[in-house]
């Protein structure tokens, strides 16, 4: 075999090995990527729910005072003590 043939076989081996390695790694990573996508979708769903809950609670405002309580405070101020 000539040197050119040997270098050709080495080049072919490196090319086939690298393509096989990339293919093998992609098979192992596919399940992890699917897991991560499912986690991202779950977290986005929780985020939407919590934002809606936050908006709902922030729109309520402070509770109004009862009218009877306001009237009692005014009456106690208007009393004259002798």
Secondary structure, 3 states (H helix, E strand, C coil): CCHHHHHHHHHHHHHHHHHHHHHHHHHHHHHHHHHHHHHHHHHHHHHHHHHHHHHHHHCCCCCCCCHHHHHHHHHHHHCCCC
